[in-house]
Structures are given as C-alpha cells and as structure tokens.
Amino acid sequence: MNGHDDGAASIGQALHELVADLYPLCRSITGDGLRQTLRRIARHIPLTIEEVPTGTPVLDWTVPNEWTIRDAWVADASGGRVIDFQRSNLHVMSYSAPVRATMTLAELRPHLFTLPEQPDRIPYRTSYYREAWGFCLTHRQLQALPEGTYDVCIDATLAPGTLSYGECYLPGATPAEVLLSTHACHPSLGNDNLSGVAVATRLAAHLAALPRRRYSYRVLFVPGTIGAITWLARNEHRLHHVTHGLVLACLGDRGRITYKKSRRGTAEIDAVVAHVLAASGDAHDVVDFRPYGYDERQFCSPGFDLPVGCLTRTPPGRFPEYHTSADDLDFVRPESLADSFEKLCAVLTTLERNAVYVNRSPRGEPQLGRRGLYRSIGGDDAAAEELALLWVLNLSDGHHSLLAIAERAGYPFETIWRAATRLQEHGLLAPARPS
C-alpha cells in the first residue's frame, strides 16, 4: 500500500477533478443532490446506496422529510433577480420551506442572512429540524437593496421520501473492520465536504485494488449527524467488528494536518496516526477528543464508544472560508489533497502491518551473522537496520506490537516492520496470534 505509486501531482489533480465534478450539485441531508453525488461516487468504487424512509426511528431521532429544491429567487420591482439560486446554491438556506409571496424589504429582512465581518462572502445556513425559510447573500448585496417590494419564491417541497447514504464494503482476511466515514451533505463547499468525499473515494478505490487485505474496510458517505446516527441504528449488530476508524473532513486546505483522538484516547488508531504524523516530519497537531465536530461524536458516543478518531487539516470553524462561498475550488489545493491521501495510506499500511510477534529463540541473542542478518546489510542505515533486528527480537514477547517497539526504539514503523519481516523469513519470529 503506497500512496506514492501514481505520483503526488497526478493524485492531487485527480482528487481535485473529483471535487470539481461534485461541486455544482446542491446537496443536503436528503434529496436528489445527495443521491446524484452518491451515484457519481459509484462510478469510481463499488458503492451500495441505501434509502431509509421518512419517519423511520433511528436511535433518539427520526428520519426527516425529504427536501427537494427546484429553484429560488428574490426579484425586484422590474423583475430582475437580485438573489438567484441558479447563480449559487448557497443563496438558499438549506431545507427552506416553500414560499411564494410579495413583500417589502422590511418584511424580507428577517429571512436574509449575511456575514457583516466578511461582506463579500455568502454564508451557508441550514434549518433541518425547524421549519423556516431564508436566503443567504453577501452583506454588500444586502446593503445595495433599495426599499420597495420584492417577489419572493422558493420552489421546494418538504415531503415524505427517503434519506440516502452510500456504503462501500471491502472484505479482508478477517472480519475485523476499519471504518472510514465522511459527510456528503453540503452544497457547493469544497473543503468542508468535498475534500473528504474525494479522498475517501480514492482510498476506497486504492483499497479495492489491493491483492490482499488483512482487515475488512467499510467506507461510508453519509449526511452529517442524521446519516451517521441512521447507519449506527441499522448496524448495531455488527459494531463489534469495528476495530479502528477515522472520520475524514477538511482535507484540502493549506493548513497542517490535525488529528483528533478517539474518545478512548488510547486506541490503536490514536497511536498509529500520531506515529505516522511524527514520522512524516511535517508540522501537525494531535488533540484530545471533544464531543463537538463531525460524526466522530456519534461513533464515540458513550453507548458505542467506538475507536474512531477524526483527521482534518485545519479543523472546522478555524479557517475564515469555513461555511462561506469562499470555500470554493480555488481554496482546495491539489497538493494538500495528495498529501492528505498519502498520509492516510501510511496510516492504513501501518494498521495492516502492525502485529504482535514471539521470538522463537528468546534465550540469549540468536546468532544473526550465520543467518546473513548481521553486517550483511549495505548502505548508510546498516547499523540502524541491525539495531532494529535486536529491538524486535528483544521485545517480541507476545505482548509488544511492532508499533509499540517502534515507539520505544524511536524508529519509524517501516524500519521495525522490515526487521520483523526479515526475522520471520529466517524462522526467528512467529505471530503471537493469527492475523
């Protein structure tokens, strides 16, 4: 598993092209935009699209009505559209109830949302679980609206339908699962939504092409909050298989990688991500769990407490483009997408290779020289490679994983894994338990 196979530049370009393909669609937590997004993802990976009917109880929630938006505008007295859904799907507050009316600017103002501190950007607003309607526009647009009457239309329906989500399941040698999840419910927002969707899609395609997988993988494309809750409610019988997990979001901006630990804080995924990020040599942050953010808070709720962390670049709400029209295709950088993908490949590779072994010759050091393992390794790293052999032999007592050995030795995981592989080849190391 190597994220460098195709070259970082081509990977980044391909990821950005997928973001661009999905960008125009008007997604929400239900509806045709979400459904079309899942269908386009299904062109790249084996994806099952599930439909859950309105009114279905899911834990403490209920699947809501489906929202269908066809058009929306605010027109002035001359008939010109001063706010137009066709120009930007952010102009309509997501899940707005239908409206057709003529009203004064004073009557319209309570339904208009802007960002005075960012006057040239359109905000993203929602009203999923409280019936309301509204338009979003730049503050400069609002300031330029003259007094008078306006024709207001939101051609939408809120009616019984279904909630859609996508699931890609890739079986491995063991039923133990790695869960990868990303939200797919925002309209035209590039980083907070589509960067995670694109990287998750590429990861699923990468995993599907592997000749052998130790773990099984389940990749979810869900509407935020209600989608994860719906999936959990429908899959409680199989949650015991979830061994590691990551929520993916905001992976395309220029910021450093940030990893938020699982609720447990000591799960293997927490140690693996922290090790991979440290070994990369790149600036990064590892932060403790808090019950706010993306769907890691659903997977880590106390009734489930799954070992699921969250990987982003700049965390949500900490970049000024967040939930605004400035989170566009220019804000999402191909090189950042590629870097996020490559680091995730390294995380998954480490998970696949991390295991516990037993030294089959534990009484004193086995003679490595006669086996061609000592002073037979060329290159500048020969001494380090030899010492890695000794670290693996000494700590392979059936209790220390390769990752634990790497951490204690202060070596990259890859070095320790190579040492373990060589020792196995020479009959000096055996798995402590089946993997």
C-alpha positions, 0 to 999 in steps of 0.5 A, a space after each residue: 500500500 503506497 500512496 506514492 505509486 501514481 505520483 503526488 501531482 497526478 493524485 492531487 489533480 485527480 482528487 481535485 477533478 473529483 471535487 470539481 465534478 461534485 461541486 455544482 450539485 446542491 446537496 443536503 441531508 436528503 434529496 436528489 443532490 445527495 443521491 446524484 453525488 452518491 451515484 457519481 461516487 459509484 462510478 469510481 468504487 463499488 458503492 451500495 446506496 441505501 434509502 431509509 424512509 421518512 419517519 423511520 426511528 433511528 436511535 433518539 431521532 427520526 428520519 426527516 422529510 425529504 427536501 427537494 429544491 427546484 429553484 429560488 429567487 428574490 426579484 425586484 420591482 422590474 423583475 430582475 433577480 437580485 438573489 438567484 439560486 441558479 447563480 449559487 446554491 448557497 443563496 438558499 438556506 438549506 431545507 427552506 420551506 416553500 414560499 411564494 409571496 410579495 413583500 417589502 424589504 422590511 418584511 424580507 429582512 428577517 429571512 436574509 442572512 449575511 456575514 457583516 465581518 466578511 461582506 463579500 462572502 455568502 454564508 451557508 445556513 441550514 434549518 433541518 429540524 425547524 421549519 423556516 425559510 431564508 436566503 443567504 447573500 453577501 452583506 454588500 448585496 444586502 446593503 445595495 437593496 433599495 426599499 420597495 417590494 420584492 417577489 419572493 419564491 422558493 420552489 421546494 417541497 418538504 415531503 415524505 421520501 427517503 434519506 440516502 447514504 452510500 456504503 462501500 464494503 471491502 472484505 479482508 482476511 478477517 472480519 475485523 473492520 476499519 471504518 472510514 466515514 465522511 459527510 456528503 451533505 453540503 452544497 457547493 463547499 469544497 473543503 468542508 465536504 468535498 475534500 473528504 468525499 474525494 479522498 475517501 473515494 480514492 482510498 476506497 478505490 486504492 483499497 479495492 485494488 489491493 491483492 490482499 487485505 488483512 482487515 475488512 474496510 467499510 467506507 461510508 458517505 453519509 449526511 452529517 449527524 442524521 446519516 451517521 446516527 441512521 447507519 449506527 441504528 441499522 448496524 448495531 449488530 455488527 459494531 463489534 467488528 469495528 476495530 479502528 476508524 477515522 472520520 475524514 473532513 477538511 482535507 484540502 486546505 493549506 493548513 497542517 494536518 490535525 488529528 483528533 483522538 478517539 474518545 478512548 484516547 488510547 486506541 490503536 488508531 490514536 497511536 498509529 496516526 500520531 506515529 505516522 504524523 511524527 514520522 512524516 516530519 511535517 508540522 501537525 497537531 494531535 488533540 484530545 477528543 471533544 464531543 463537538 465536530 463531525 460524526 466522530 461524536 456519534 461513533 464515540 458516543 458513550 453507548 458505542 464508544 467506538 475507536 474512531 478518531 477524526 483527521 482534518 487539516 485545519 479543523 472546522 470553524 478555524 479557517 475564515 472560508 469555513 461555511 462561506 462561498 469562499 470555500 470554493 475550488 480555488 481554496 482546495 489545493 491539489 497538493 494538500 489533497 495528495 498529501 492528505 491521501 498519502 498520509 492516510 495510506 501510511 496510516 492504513 499500511 501501518 494498521 495492516 502491518 502492525 502485529 504482535 510477534 514471539 521470538 522463537 529463540 528468546 534465550 540469549 541473542 540468536 546468532 544473526 551473522 550465520 543467518 546473513 542478518 548481521 553486517 550483511 546489510 549495505 548502505 548508510 542505515 546498516 547499523 540502524 537496520 541491525 539495531 532494529 533486528 535486536 529491538 524486535 527480537 528483544 521485545 517480541 514477547 507476545 505482548 509488544 506490537 511492532 508499533 509499540 517497539 517502534 515507539 520505544 526504539 524511536 524508529 519509524 514503523 517501516 524500519 521495525 516492520 522490515 526487521 520483523 519481516 526479515 526475522 520471520 523469513 529466517 524462522 526467528 519470529 512467529 505471530 503471537 496470534 493469527 492475523 
